[in-house]
Amino acid sequence: MIRRVQIFLFAFAILGGLTLPVLALPKTVIILRHGEKENDFALCKIGVDRSLALAAQYLGQGARQSLFASGDKPAAILAITLHTLELASPAAATWEMPVTTFSAVPLPGVDPIPQLNLRTQQAVGAMMDDPRYDGKTVVMVWEHHHIADKAMELKFPDQKVTLRQLFNLDKLPDVPDTWPGQTYDYFWIVEFGTGGSRVPTGFRMVRQQFAAPFDKVPTNEWGKRTKLPMGSKCLP
């Protein structure tokens, strides 16, 4: 009798009577940090220049060194903070698409970390289970502590709080466990296979290097501090 009920339920689900869980995985996730900032709310001029350079050279429609395969485009561009929204907007505008924001904004007297943890978890959860992103490329412009930060992970041992954890990058070799505070000029490019595994099949780091008219936008090796020009108003 139990076996008959199981067969009936399975057939009913196949015929559309039940909604079965859908495993959806993006093909590629492009992760980068926001640009250099002037304060808690806005980018400095160098950060704004970086946002324009990224649109022209790597992330915008018709970019000279596009990170998208020929004929491909982002299924979504995600942001979390005001800084990341500001950086992402020029590239998104070239595609005539909105920035999807899992918003976490600074509020007086409020610790932002729990909100950033939750929004990061929600963003990855939505991306990994939404069929709209299945087999597509998604861009995530994120806050660097919530991309990768070993100290942050140790502070919250009972949950996953970084993209490194949530995308299972901690299961791959050669993935940095912390994104340095002074580093703004890299992409992390994460590839998923077609077998349905949530462990990525590929990871690489790409350094941002810009041609004129954006050749003055800082670029330096991973973990090396950028020497900002006098009067830049950028936070160190």
Long-range contacts (C-beta under 8 A, 24 or more apart in sequence): 22-129, 22-131, 23-129, 23-196, 24-128, 24-129, 24-130, 24-131, 24-132, 24-133, 24-134, 25-128, 25-133, 25-134, 25-135, 25-192, 25-196, 25-198, 26-75, 26-127, 26-128, 26-133, 26-134, 26-135, 26-136, 26-137, 26-138, 26-192, 27-135, 27-136, 27-137, 27-191, 27-192, 28-136, 28-137, 28-138, 28-189, 28-190, 28-191, 28-192, 29-127, 29-137, 29-138, 29-139, 29-140, 29-167, 29-189, 29-190, 29-192, 30-59, 30-67, 30-74, 30-137, 30-138, 30-139, 30-140, 30-187, 30-188, 30-189, 30-190, 31-140, 31-142, 31-147, 31-163, 31-187, 31-188, 31-189, 31-190, 32-87, 32-139, 32-140, 32-141, 32-142, 32-186, 32-187, 32-188, 32-208, 33-84, 33-141, 33-142, 33-143, 33-144, 33-147, 33-179, 33-183, 33-184, 33-186, 34-81, 34-83, 34-84, 34-86, 34-87, 34-141, 34-142, 34-143, 34-184, 35-83, 35-86, 35-87, 35-184, 36-184, 36-218, 36-228, 36-232, 36-234, 36-235, 37-83, 37-234, 37-235, 38-233, 38-234, 38-235, 39-235, 40-82, 40-106, 41-82, 41-106, 42-82, 42-83, 42-86, 43-83, 43-86, 43-87, 44-232, 44-233, 44-234, 44-235, 45-232, 45-233, 45-234, 46-217, 46-218, 46-228, 46-232, 46-234, 47-83, 47-86, 47-87, 47-184, 47-234, 48-86, 49-214, 49-216, 49-217, 50-87, 50-184, 50-185, 50-208, 50-214, 50-217, 51-86, 51-87, 51-88, 51-89, 51-90, 51-91, 52-90, 52-214, 53-208, 53-210, 53-214, 53-217, 54-87, 54-90, 54-91, 54-208, 55-90, 55-91, 55-93, 55-94, 56-214, 57-208, 57-210, 57-211, 57-214, 58-187, 58-208, 59-91, 59-139, 60-90, 60-91, 60-94, 60-95, 61-94, 61-95, 62-94, 64-211, 67-187, 67-189, 67-206, 68-137, 69-137, 72-137, 73-137, 74-136, 74-137, 74-138, 74-139, 75-132, 75-133, 75-136, 75-137, 75-138, 76-100, 76-127, 76-132, 76-133, 76-136, 76-138, 76-139, 77-138, 77-139, 77-141, 78-102, 78-123, 78-127, 78-138, 78-139, 78-140, 78-141, 78-142, 79-141, 79-142, 80-104, 80-116, 80-119, 80-120, 80-123, 80-141, 80-142, 80-143, 80-146, 81-105, 81-116, 81-143, 82-106, 83-143, 84-141, 84-142, 84-143, 85-141, 87-141, 88-139, 88-141, 91-139, 104-143, 113-152, 116-143, 116-145, 116-146, 117-146, 117-156, 117-159, 117-161, 120-146, 120-161, 120-162, 120-163, 120-166, 121-159, 121-160, 121-161, 121-166, 124-163, 124-166, 124-167, 128-198, 144-179, 144-180, 144-181, 144-183, 145-179, 147-179, 147-188, 148-175, 148-176, 148-177, 148-178, 148-179, 149-178, 149-179, 150-177, 150-178, 151-178, 153-177, 167-198, 167-200, 168-198, 168-199, 168-200, 169-200, 169-203, 171-199, 172-199, 172-200, 172-203, 174-203, 175-203, 176-222, 180-222, 180-223, 182-223, 182-224, 182-225, 182-226, 182-236, 183-220, 183-222, 183-223, 183-224, 184-218, 184-226, 185-209, 185-217, 185-218, 185-219, 185-220, 185-226, 186-222
